[in-house]
Amino acid sequence: MFTTTPNEVVLVTGASSGIGRALCLKLAKLKCRIALIARREKELVSLAQEVESLGGFGLPVVCDIADPESVARAYTIVKNELGDVTAAFLNAGIGSAVIGQNAQSAETVRVMSVNYFGMVYWLDHLLPSMQKTNKGLIVTISSLASYRGLPASGSYSASKAAVTTLFESYQIDFLATNIRFVNVSPYFVASEMSGVADDDARGIWSSSGKAASEIINGIENGKTYIAFPWVFRFFMYFLRILPVSLYRLFWRLAKRGG
């Protein structure tokens, strides 16, 4: 279960906007001490003030998660200022919409560096202390796009599939411990990346605040896998179980209909 002990040390990457920012505000109300990790200092300082107004404590730490040395420096700051991290929300990510005909290796490297390795680098620093105390929570934000390779989303789908597969493996490896891994696969969430504002989130779209609530509630209910919205989750599950030939036929017909 997710602990709501006051002064819990929680780390959130991608904290300056979207789901990450919304998670920080939810955690602030639980009186957590939060390491706010992102690249934009101005937004982090503003968020720290808002976190404190809600009863928590926010430590702004500028970090480029695609750079392992930057991650190491950021972790050292967090460790010295707040102590051992007992819960981490590895949320930071970027999008990519490039059709295969225009794909370049540089784009795939860019996306994997942030979406996949940007999580892996943090594990080098988070897991040792968690293993020492046999206690910890690591929440990874993947995507329903990880279920199958989607059109014009090769690099993005691949990066999220890598995240889901890696942490699914870790869930099994750590079964005999009190270190818990929770994988989250959202889609249609208002954010800078999606280009949809919270105020415009309607129908299948979720606001960042609603998405954060889904995540926190799922963790509190003991879930190890959280996916939303449910309509698109079932649609993607349907696509995932299709044989390759039918999957290709589905998109051939979809494109013809469009």
TIPA-336287 format. One record per residue (C-alpha): x, y, z. Coordinates in Angstrom, 2 decimals. Example, Ala and Ser with C-alpha at 12.3 -4.5 7.8 and 13.67 -1.06 7.14 Angstrom:
% residues 2
<c1=12.30, c2=-4.50, c3=7.80> .
<c1=13.67, c2=-1.06, c3=7.14> .
This chain:
% residues 258
<c1=0.00, c2=0.00, c3=0.00> .
<c1=1.11, c2=3.57, c3=-0.56> .
<c1=2.19, c2=5.09, c3=2.72> .
<c1=0.83, c2=8.50, c3=3.65> .
<c1=3.23, c2=8.97, c3=6.55> .
<c1=4.00, c2=12.67, c3=7.01> .
<c1=7.51, c2=13.62, c3=5.87> .
<c1=7.72, c2=10.66, c3=3.52> .
<c1=10.48, c2=11.36, c3=0.99> .
<c1=9.08, c2=11.07, c3=-2.53> .
<c1=10.81, c2=11.76, c3=-5.84> .
<c1=8.90, c2=12.82, c3=-8.94> .
<c1=10.51, c2=13.23, c3=-12.36> .
<c1=8.87, c2=15.40, c3=-15.00> .
<c1=7.51, c2=17.45, c3=-12.11> .
<c1=7.23, c2=20.79, c3=-13.91> .
<c1=4.07, c2=19.99, c3=-15.87> .
<c1=1.34, c2=17.49, c3=-16.69> .
<c1=0.89, c2=14.32, c3=-14.65> .
<c1=4.13, c2=14.94, c3=-12.76> .
<c1=3.04, c2=18.33, c3=-11.51> .
<c1=-0.41, c2=17.03, c3=-10.60> .
<c1=1.14, c2=14.15, c3=-8.66> .
<c1=3.26, c2=16.59, c3=-6.66> .
<c1=0.18, c2=18.58, c3=-5.66> .
<c1=-1.61, c2=15.40, c3=-4.56> .
<c1=1.42, c2=14.28, c3=-2.57> .
<c1=1.73, c2=17.71, c3=-0.96> .
<c1=-1.67, c2=17.25, c3=0.62> .
<c1=-0.31, c2=14.04, c3=2.18> .
<c1=2.43, c2=16.12, c3=3.84> .
<c1=5.21, c2=14.47, c3=1.84> .
<c1=8.67, c2=15.92, c3=1.28> .
<c1=9.00, c2=15.88, c3=-2.48> .
<c1=12.07, c2=16.03, c3=-4.71> .
<c1=10.81, c2=17.96, c3=-7.73> .
<c1=12.85, c2=16.81, c3=-10.72> .
<c1=12.72, c2=18.49, c3=-14.13> .
<c1=14.78, c2=20.68, c3=-16.49> .
<c1=12.94, c2=23.99, c3=-16.03> .
<c1=14.03, c2=25.76, c3=-12.85> .
<c1=11.46, c2=28.56, c3=-12.94> .
<c1=8.54, c2=26.12, c3=-13.08> .
<c1=10.07, c2=23.99, c3=-10.31> .
<c1=10.50, c2=26.96, c3=-7.96> .
<c1=6.89, c2=27.99, c3=-8.55> .
<c1=5.72, c2=24.42, c3=-7.95> .
<c1=7.73, c2=24.19, c3=-4.71> .
<c1=5.89, c2=27.23, c3=-3.39> .
<c1=2.54, c2=25.70, c3=-4.29> .
<c1=3.51, c2=22.39, c3=-2.67> .
<c1=4.39, c2=24.18, c3=0.57> .
<c1=1.07, c2=26.08, c3=0.52> .
<c1=-0.67, c2=22.69, c3=0.52> .
<c1=1.24, c2=21.37, c3=3.51> .
<c1=4.13, c2=19.54, c3=1.90> .
<c1=7.75, c2=20.44, c3=1.20> .
<c1=9.18, c2=20.73, c3=-2.28> .
<c1=12.85, c2=20.61, c3=-3.19> .
<c1=13.42, c2=21.90, c3=-6.75> .
<c1=16.23, c2=20.00, c3=-8.47> .
<c1=17.12, c2=20.80, c3=-12.07> .
<c1=18.07, c2=17.63, c3=-13.92> .
<c1=18.31, c2=16.26, c3=-17.46> .
<c1=17.23, c2=12.65, c3=-16.92> .
<c1=18.73, c2=11.62, c3=-20.27> .
<c1=22.19, c2=12.39, c3=-18.85> .
<c1=23.41, c2=9.84, c3=-16.26> .
<c1=25.82, c2=12.35, c3=-14.73> .
<c1=23.00, c2=14.86, c3=-14.29> .
<c1=20.91, c2=12.16, c3=-12.62> .
<c1=23.79, c2=11.27, c3=-10.28> .
<c1=24.22, c2=14.93, c3=-9.28> .
<c1=20.49, c2=15.34, c3=-8.73> .
<c1=20.30, c2=12.23, c3=-6.56> .
<c1=23.19, c2=13.46, c3=-4.42> .
<c1=21.33, c2=16.73, c3=-3.80> .
<c1=18.14, c2=14.87, c3=-2.88> .
<c1=20.01, c2=12.47, c3=-0.59> .
<c1=21.84, c2=15.28, c3=1.22> .
<c1=18.80, c2=17.52, c3=1.58> .
<c1=15.98, c2=15.05, c3=2.22> .
<c1=17.52, c2=11.66, c3=3.00> .
<c1=16.69, c2=8.30, c3=1.45> .
<c1=13.90, c2=8.24, c3=-1.12> .
<c1=11.21, c2=5.72, c3=-0.17> .
<c1=8.88, c2=6.33, c3=-3.12> .
<c1=9.67, c2=7.43, c3=-6.67> .
<c1=7.38, c2=8.36, c3=-9.53> .
<c1=9.43, c2=8.03, c3=-12.71> .
<c1=7.13, c2=10.05, c3=-14.89> .
<c1=9.20, c2=12.22, c3=-17.24> .
<c1=8.81, c2=11.45, c3=-20.92> .
<c1=8.59, c2=12.89, c3=-24.41> .
<c1=6.42, c2=12.11, c3=-27.39> .
<c1=7.31, c2=11.28, c3=-30.97> .
<c1=5.16, c2=11.12, c3=-34.09> .
<c1=7.30, c2=10.14, c3=-37.08> .
<c1=6.18, c2=7.76, c3=-39.83> .
<c1=8.54, c2=4.93, c3=-40.69> .
<c1=9.37, c2=6.39, c3=-44.10> .
<c1=10.89, c2=9.45, c3=-42.38> .
<c1=12.42, c2=7.69, c3=-39.39> .
<c1=16.01, c2=8.45, c3=-38.38> .
<c1=18.09, c2=6.70, c3=-35.74> .
<c1=18.66, c2=10.02, c3=-33.97> .
<c1=14.95, c2=10.29, c3=-33.20> .
<c1=14.81, c2=6.80, c3=-31.70> .
<c1=17.91, c2=7.49, c3=-29.61> .
<c1=16.40, c2=10.78, c3=-28.39> .
<c1=13.14, c2=9.14, c3=-27.33> .
<c1=14.76, c2=6.08, c3=-25.74> .
<c1=17.25, c2=8.29, c3=-23.87> .
<c1=14.43, c2=10.09, c3=-22.07> .
<c1=11.57, c2=7.59, c3=-21.89> .
<c1=13.58, c2=4.47, c3=-21.11> .
<c1=17.11, c2=5.25, c3=-19.98> .
<c1=15.80, c2=8.30, c3=-18.13> .
<c1=14.16, c2=5.80, c3=-15.78> .
<c1=16.94, c2=3.22, c3=-15.75> .
<c1=19.56, c2=5.76, c3=-14.66> .
<c1=17.52, c2=6.56, c3=-11.55> .
<c1=17.43, c2=2.90, c3=-10.52> .
<c1=21.22, c2=2.92, c3=-10.05> .
<c1=20.68, c2=5.32, c3=-7.16> .
<c1=17.22, c2=4.45, c3=-5.84> .
<c1=17.43, c2=0.67, c3=-5.56> .
<c1=20.55, c2=0.28, c3=-3.34> .
<c1=19.04, c2=2.20, c3=-0.40> .
<c1=15.64, c2=0.54, c3=-0.90> .
<c1=17.25, c2=-2.89, c3=-0.90> .
<c1=19.20, c2=-2.01, c3=2.24> .
<c1=16.01, c2=-1.17, c3=4.13> .
<c1=13.86, c2=-3.70, c3=2.22> .
<c1=11.28, c2=-1.01, c3=1.64> .
<c1=10.31, c2=1.11, c3=-1.32> .
<c1=7.86, c2=2.03, c3=-4.04> .
<c1=8.77, c2=2.73, c3=-7.66> .
<c1=6.01, c2=3.90, c3=-9.98> .
<c1=6.76, c2=4.03, c3=-13.69> .
<c1=4.65, c2=5.94, c3=-16.19> .
<c1=4.46, c2=3.97, c3=-19.42> .
<c1=1.61, c2=4.23, c3=-21.94> .
<c1=-1.13, c2=2.19, c3=-23.56> .
<c1=0.91, c2=2.77, c3=-26.72> .
<c1=3.20, c2=0.06, c3=-25.33> .
<c1=0.62, c2=-2.61, c3=-26.13> .
<c1=1.44, c2=-2.64, c3=-29.84> .
<c1=3.38, c2=-0.72, c3=-32.46> .
<c1=1.09, c2=2.13, c3=-33.51> .
<c1=1.28, c2=4.03, c3=-36.81> .
<c1=3.72, c2=6.97, c3=-36.82> .
<c1=4.71, c2=6.04, c3=-33.25> .
<c1=7.48, c2=3.51, c3=-33.70> .
<c1=10.05, c2=5.14, c3=-31.41> .
<c1=7.48, c2=6.15, c3=-28.81> .
<c1=5.72, c2=2.76, c3=-28.69> .
<c1=9.08, c2=0.98, c3=-28.53> .
<c1=10.30, c2=3.14, c3=-25.64> .
<c1=7.14, c2=2.56, c3=-23.63> .
<c1=7.12, c2=-1.17, c3=-24.40> .
<c1=10.68, c2=-1.31, c3=-23.07> .
<c1=9.58, c2=0.39, c3=-19.85> .
<c1=6.62, c2=-1.94, c3=-19.36> .
<c1=8.64, c2=-5.08, c3=-20.05> .
<c1=11.57, c2=-4.08, c3=-17.83> .
<c1=9.47, c2=-3.26, c3=-14.81> .
<c1=7.19, c2=-6.25, c3=-15.28> .
<c1=10.35, c2=-8.33, c3=-14.99> .
<c1=11.38, c2=-6.43, c3=-11.86> .
<c1=7.98, c2=-7.04, c3=-10.30> .
<c1=8.77, c2=-10.74, c3=-10.47> .
<c1=12.41, c2=-10.41, c3=-9.38> .
<c1=11.40, c2=-8.46, c3=-6.27> .
<c1=8.40, c2=-10.60, c3=-5.26> .
<c1=10.10, c2=-11.81, c3=-2.07> .
<c1=10.88, c2=-8.25, c3=-0.95> .
<c1=8.96, c2=-5.22, c3=0.30> .
<c1=10.03, c2=-3.19, c3=-2.72> .
<c1=7.00, c2=-2.63, c3=-4.90> .
<c1=6.90, c2=-1.74, c3=-8.59> .
<c1=3.77, c2=-0.23, c3=-10.09> .
<c1=3.43, c2=0.29, c3=-13.82> .
<c1=1.02, c2=2.93, c3=-15.11> .
<c1=-0.21, c2=3.05, c3=-18.72> .
<c1=-2.30, c2=6.15, c3=-19.43> .
<c1=-3.45, c2=7.62, c3=-22.72> .
<c1=-5.43, c2=10.72, c3=-23.72> .
<c1=-4.16, c2=12.84, c3=-20.82> .
<c1=-4.12, c2=16.62, c3=-21.07> .
<c1=-0.51, c2=17.83, c3=-21.00> .
<c1=2.07, c2=19.86, c3=-22.85> .
<c1=3.09, c2=16.69, c3=-24.67> .
<c1=-0.42, c2=15.92, c3=-25.91> .
<c1=-1.13, c2=19.57, c3=-26.70> .
<c1=-4.46, c2=19.47, c3=-24.83> .
<c1=-5.04, c2=21.82, c3=-21.90> .
<c1=-6.62, c2=20.63, c3=-18.65> .
<c1=-9.57, c2=22.94, c3=-19.16> .
<c1=-10.24, c2=21.34, c3=-22.55> .
<c1=-10.17, c2=17.73, c3=-21.28> .
<c1=-13.54, c2=16.26, c3=-22.26> .
<c1=-14.95, c2=12.82, c3=-23.05> .
<c1=-12.18, c2=10.25, c3=-23.33> .
<c1=-9.57, c2=12.85, c3=-22.31> .
<c1=-8.48, c2=13.09, c3=-18.67> .
<c1=-7.13, c2=16.19, c3=-16.98> .
<c1=-3.70, c2=15.82, c3=-15.41> .
<c1=-5.34, c2=16.09, c3=-11.98> .
<c1=-7.75, c2=13.27, c3=-12.73> .
<c1=-4.90, c2=11.14, c3=-14.05> .
<c1=-2.90, c2=11.76, c3=-10.86> .
<c1=-5.91, c2=10.73, c3=-8.77> .
<c1=-6.27, c2=7.52, c3=-10.79> .
<c1=-2.63, c2=6.71, c3=-10.06> .
<c1=-2.70, c2=7.51, c3=-6.33> .
<c1=-6.00, c2=5.67, c3=-5.83> .
<c1=-4.72, c2=2.65, c3=-7.74> .
<c1=-1.59, c2=2.48, c3=-5.60> .
<c1=-3.62, c2=2.82, c3=-2.40> .
<c1=-5.84, c2=-0.04, c3=-3.59> .
<c1=-2.82, c2=-2.31, c3=-4.00> .
<c1=-2.73, c2=-2.39, c3=-7.80> .
<c1=0.52, c2=-3.24, c3=-9.56> .
<c1=-0.79, c2=-2.21, c3=-12.97> .
<c1=-2.92, c2=0.87, c3=-13.62> .
<c1=-4.27, c2=1.74, c3=-17.08> .
<c1=-6.77, c2=4.34, c3=-18.23> .
<c1=-9.05, c2=5.40, c3=-19.82> .
<c1=-10.75, c2=2.01, c3=-19.63> .
<c1=-12.37, c2=2.33, c3=-23.08> .
<c1=-9.03, c2=2.77, c3=-24.82> .
<c1=-7.44, c2=0.15, c3=-22.58> .
<c1=-9.87, c2=-2.47, c3=-23.87> .
<c1=-9.42, c2=-1.24, c3=-27.44> .
<c1=-5.64, c2=-1.62, c3=-27.14> .
<c1=-6.05, c2=-5.02, c3=-25.48> .
<c1=-8.14, c2=-6.08, c3=-28.48> .
<c1=-5.41, c2=-4.91, c3=-30.85> .
<c1=-2.73, c2=-6.67, c3=-28.79> .
<c1=-4.37, c2=-10.09, c3=-29.06> .
<c1=-4.92, c2=-9.86, c3=-32.81> .
<c1=-2.67, c2=-12.07, c3=-34.94> .
<c1=-0.17, c2=-10.08, c3=-36.99> .
<c1=-2.12, c2=-10.66, c3=-40.20> .
<c1=-5.35, c2=-9.32, c3=-38.69> .
<c1=-3.56, c2=-6.42, c3=-37.05> .
<c1=-2.15, c2=-5.36, c3=-40.42> .
<c1=-5.59, c2=-5.82, c3=-42.01> .
<c1=-7.18, c2=-3.65, c3=-39.30> .
<c1=-4.90, c2=-0.73, c3=-40.08> .
<c1=-5.18, c2=-1.23, c3=-43.83> .
<c1=-8.95, c2=-0.92, c3=-43.54> .
<c1=-8.71, c2=1.94, c3=-41.03> .
<c1=-6.49, c2=3.96, c3=-43.36> .
<c1=-8.72, c2=3.21, c3=-46.31> .
<c1=-11.76, c2=4.36, c3=-44.32> .
<c1=-9.93, c2=7.56, c3=-43.26> .
